[in-house]
């Protein structure tokens, strides 16, 4: 249960966030800076208060800074670059993505080569401030790789390969592949999207890679994900499940099959107001149960203010309540 001190600190956070100002500049989904170059960006500032088993803390951070460059060199060749900074997460500004895309004609086939996030898990666009547990468990760090795929009409499929940080003992090879399939469709005001993905090296995800000393394992363990998103007018329901395909044979999670799920219901009101609720959890993972809600308000085109309450009930029998205020601006 939240104690009264939490609500007093929420008032303090509101005052703190009110001091964080961004200029009311016109914002768009990308600004052209040349005939074939587009610049985009995102700034997210967060103030948070958390209480965990009697201990509390608060902080203000630059949660995310993104600067993207898209260059259409020809009709069939383009380049995408994304620089990222996350306070307390990244070591300075890092190259989050940098890859070239080849898309011959209108065939639907494409080749991506360079550095990008792998497609294990979809992590449907969340309306919450905090990332879902499925992303915490299964997202991969950016890898230099090659992806071959097909994207046309309502179907997208791809296969990518890269050298994972987790290798079989004694190996040093390109050893990891990811396959993904996504479909979508519309029927009147009803929209639906669904997808599945699989990797042969689930331990290479952000949530598991540190569990293997020296980056080695006796056996690579696969992992899979499935998701669905259904929308009706301004209401959207999304859900995703992700899990290891079998038990790990070594590492700190030996004998376990980590899994996580996330379900969200979001309502984009006719006004600038939007609401979302989440229910999530894990099995043999760090968080057993997670639930919370977010309310956000569009201050201007591309500028929003959001407030989130989230509760985590952890696998070590601890729990925490987290309240977050976020000011976000994108262009």
C-alpha positions in Angstrom: 0.0 0.0 0.0 1.1 3.6 -0.7 1.6 5.6 2.5 0.7 9.3 2.9 4.4 10.3 2.5 4.1 9.1 -1.1 1.3 11.6 -1.9 3.2 14.5 -0.4 6.3 13.6 -2.5 4.0 13.4 -5.6 3.2 17.1 -5.0 6.9 17.9 -4.8 7.5 16.1 -8.1 4.7 18.1 -9.7 6.5 21.2 -8.6 9.8 19.9 -9.8 8.5 19.0 -13.2 6.9 22.4 -13.5 10.4 23.8 -13.4 11.5 21.8 -16.4 10.6 23.8 -19.5 10.8 23.2 -23.2 10.1 25.9 -25.7 6.8 25.6 -27.6 8.3 25.1 -31.0 6.4 23.6 -34.0 6.8 19.8 -33.9 6.4 17.4 -36.7 7.1 13.8 -37.5 10.5 14.7 -39.0 12.0 17.9 -40.5 13.5 17.9 -44.0 17.0 19.5 -44.1 17.7 18.7 -47.7 16.1 17.2 -50.8 16.6 13.7 -49.5 17.5 14.0 -45.8 15.1 14.1 -42.9 15.9 14.9 -39.2 13.9 13.7 -36.3 14.3 13.7 -32.5 12.9 12.9 -29.1 13.6 14.3 -25.6 12.0 12.7 -22.5 12.6 14.1 -19.0 11.3 12.1 -16.0 10.9 12.8 -12.3 10.2 9.8 -10.2 9.4 8.7 -6.7 9.6 5.1 -5.5 8.9 3.3 -2.3 10.2 -0.3 -1.8 9.6 -2.1 1.5 9.9 1.0 3.6 12.7 2.6 1.7 12.0 5.5 -0.6 13.9 7.5 -3.2 13.4 10.2 -5.9 15.2 11.4 -8.9 15.0 13.6 -12.1 16.7 12.2 -15.2 17.0 12.8 -18.9 15.4 9.5 -19.6 15.9 9.5 -23.3 17.5 11.7 -26.0 17.2 10.5 -29.6 18.4 12.1 -32.8 17.6 10.4 -36.1 18.8 11.0 -39.6 17.1 9.3 -42.7 18.7 9.7 -46.1 17.0 8.5 -49.3 20.0 8.2 -51.6 18.1 6.6 -54.4 14.6 5.1 -54.9 16.0 1.8 -53.8 18.8 2.7 -51.4 18.4 4.5 -48.1 20.3 5.0 -44.8 18.9 5.3 -41.2 21.0 6.6 -38.3 19.8 7.0 -34.7 21.9 8.5 -31.9 20.8 7.7 -28.3 21.5 8.9 -24.8 19.8 7.6 -21.7 21.0 8.9 -18.3 22.4 6.2 -16.1 21.9 3.7 -18.9 24.2 4.6 -21.8 27.9 5.4 -21.7 27.6 8.8 -23.2 25.9 9.3 -26.6 25.9 6.0 -28.5 25.0 4.9 -32.0 21.8 3.0 -31.4 21.1 2.3 -35.1 23.0 2.7 -38.3 22.1 0.6 -41.3 21.6 0.7 -45.0 18.4 -0.6 -46.7 18.1 -2.0 -50.2 14.6 -2.2 -51.5 14.6 -3.2 -55.2 11.6 -1.8 -57.0 8.2 -2.6 -55.6 8.9 -6.3 -55.1 8.6 -6.0 -51.3 11.9 -7.6 -50.7 14.5 -5.7 -48.7 18.0 -6.1 -47.2 19.1 -4.3 -44.1 22.8 -4.3 -43.3 24.4 -2.5 -40.3 23.6 -2.0 -36.6 20.0 -2.4 -35.4 17.8 -4.0 -32.8 16.9 -7.6 -33.6 13.3 -8.6 -34.1 12.8 -11.1 -31.3 9.7 -9.8 -29.7 7.6 -7.0 -31.1 6.8 -5.0 -27.9 3.7 -3.4 -29.4 3.8 0.4 -29.0 3.2 0.9 -25.3 1.1 3.8 -24.0 2.8 3.5 -20.7 5.9 5.4 -19.6 7.8 2.4 -18.3 8.9 -0.4 -20.7 6.9 -3.6 -20.5 8.4 -6.7 -18.9 8.6 -8.5 -22.3 11.0 -5.8 -23.5 13.0 -6.0 -20.3 13.4 -9.7 -20.8 13.8 -10.1 -24.5 15.1 -7.0 -26.2 18.6 -7.4 -27.7 21.3 -4.9 -27.6 22.0 -3.4 -31.0 24.0 -5.8 -33.2 25.8 -5.4 -36.5 24.0 -7.9 -38.7 22.3 -8.5 -42.0 18.5 -9.0 -42.4 16.7 -10.4 -45.4 13.0 -9.9 -45.6 9.8 -9.2 -47.5 7.3 -6.4 -46.6 4.3 -5.9 -48.8 0.6 -5.3 -48.2 -0.4 -6.9 -44.9 2.6 -9.2 -44.4 6.2 -8.7 -43.2 8.7 -11.5 -42.8 12.4 -11.4 -42.1 15.4 -13.5 -41.0 18.6 -11.9 -39.6 21.9 -13.2 -38.5 24.6 -11.7 -36.2 27.5 -12.6 -33.8 26.0 -12.8 -30.3 27.7 -11.8 -27.1 26.8 -15.2 -25.8 28.8 -17.9 -27.5 29.1 -21.7 -27.0 32.2 -22.5 -24.9 35.3 -22.1 -27.0 33.5 -20.6 -30.1 33.9 -17.2 -31.7 31.5 -17.1 -34.6 28.4 -15.6 -36.2 26.1 -17.9 -34.2 22.7 -16.2 -33.7 19.7 -15.9 -36.0 16.2 -14.4 -35.6 13.1 -15.0 -37.6 9.9 -12.9 -37.4 6.5 -12.9 -39.1 3.9 -10.1 -38.8 0.5 -9.7 -40.4 -2.1 -6.9 -40.1 -5.6 -6.1 -41.5 -8.6 -3.8 -41.2 -12.4 -4.4 -41.2 -14.3 -1.2 -41.0 -13.2 0.6 -37.7 -11.6 -2.6 -36.5 -7.8 -3.1 -36.9 -5.7 -6.1 -36.0 -2.0 -6.9 -36.0 -0.3 -10.1 -34.9 3.1 -11.6 -35.0 5.5 -14.3 -33.9 9.3 -14.4 -33.6 12.0 -16.9 -32.7 15.7 -16.8 -31.9 18.1 -19.7 -31.4 20.1 -17.7 -28.7 17.7 -16.2 -26.2 20.5 -15.7 -23.6 21.8 -12.9 -25.8 18.9 -10.6 -24.8 19.5 -7.6 -22.5 17.6 -9.2 -19.7 19.7 -12.4 -19.7 23.1 -11.7 -21.1 24.7 -10.8 -17.8 23.7 -14.1 -16.3 26.5 -15.9 -18.2 30.0 -15.4 -16.9 32.5 -14.7 -19.6 29.7 -14.7 -22.2 29.9 -18.5 -22.7 27.4 -21.3 -22.4 27.5 -25.1 -23.0 24.3 -25.0 -25.1 22.4 -22.2 -26.9 18.8 -22.0 -25.8 16.1 -20.7 -28.1 13.3 -18.2 -27.3 10.0 -17.2 -28.8 7.4 -14.5 -28.7 3.9 -13.9 -29.9 1.8 -10.8 -29.8 -1.6 -9.4 -30.9 -3.0 -5.8 -31.1 -6.7 -5.1 -31.7 -8.0 -1.6 -32.1 -11.6 -0.3 -32.4 -11.8 3.5 -33.0 -9.9 5.1 -30.1 -9.5 2.0 -28.0 -6.6 -0.5 -28.3 -6.0 -3.8 -26.6 -2.5 -5.3 -26.9 -0.8 -8.4 -25.5 2.5 -10.2 -25.8 4.1 -13.3 -24.3 7.7 -14.2 -24.5 9.7 -17.2 -23.1 12.7 -19.4 -23.3 12.0 -22.5 -25.4 13.7 -24.8 -22.8 15.6 -24.6 -19.5 19.0 -23.1 -19.4 21.7 -25.6 -18.6 24.2 -23.2 -17.0 24.6 -19.6 -15.8 22.8 -18.1 -12.9 19.4 -19.1 -14.3 20.4 -22.8 -14.8 17.3 -25.0 -14.6 14.9 -22.2 -15.4 12.7 -21.1 -18.4 12.3 -17.3 -17.9 9.0 -16.0 -19.3 7.1 -12.7 -19.3 3.8 -11.3 -20.5 2.3 -7.8 -20.9 -1.3 -6.7 -21.5 -2.4 -3.1 -22.1 -5.7 -1.4 -22.7 -5.4 2.2 -24.0 -7.9 4.9 -24.8 -7.0 7.9 -26.9 -9.8 10.3 -25.9 -11.3 12.8 -28.4 -9.6 15.5 -26.3 -5.8 15.8 -25.8 -6.2 13.3 -23.0 -5.1 9.6 -23.2 -5.4 6.8 -20.6 -3.8 3.3 -20.4 -3.7 0.5 -17.9 -1.3 -2.5 -17.7 -1.2 -5.9 -16.3 2.0 -8.0 -16.7 4.1 -10.6 -15.0 6.9 -13.1 -15.2 7.6 -16.7 -14.5 11.1 -17.6 -13.2 12.0 -14.0 -14.0 12.7 -10.9 -11.8 9.1 -9.6 -11.5 6.2 -11.9 -10.7 3.4 -9.3 -11.1 3.2 -5.8 -12.5 0.3 -3.5 -12.8 -0.3 0.2 -13.2 -1.9 3.1 -15.1 -0.8 6.1 -17.1 -2.6 9.3 -18.0 -1.1 11.7 -20.5 -2.1 15.1 -22.0 -0.9 16.7 -25.2 0.3 20.2 -24.4 1.1 20.8 -28.1 1.7 18.9 -31.3 4.6 16.6 -30.3 4.7 17.7 -26.7 3.0 15.8 -23.9 3.0 15.5 -20.1 2.3 12.1 -18.6 1.9 10.6 -15.1 2.2 6.9 -14.3 1.7 4.7 -11.2 3.3 1.3 -11.4 3.6 -1.5 -8.8 6.1 -4.4 -9.1 5.8 -7.5 -7.0 9.2 -9.1 -7.4 10.4 -12.7 -7.4 12.5 -12.1 -4.3 9.3 -11.4 -2.3 10.0 -7.6 -2.3 7.7 -5.0 -3.8 7.9 -1.4 -5.0 5.5 1.4 -5.9 6.8 3.8 -8.5 5.3 7.2 -9.5 6.7 8.9 -12.6 6.1 12.2 -14.3 7.3 12.6 -17.9 7.7 15.5 -20.1 8.2 14.4 -23.7 8.9 16.4 -26.9 9.4 15.0 -30.4 9.9 16.4 -33.8 
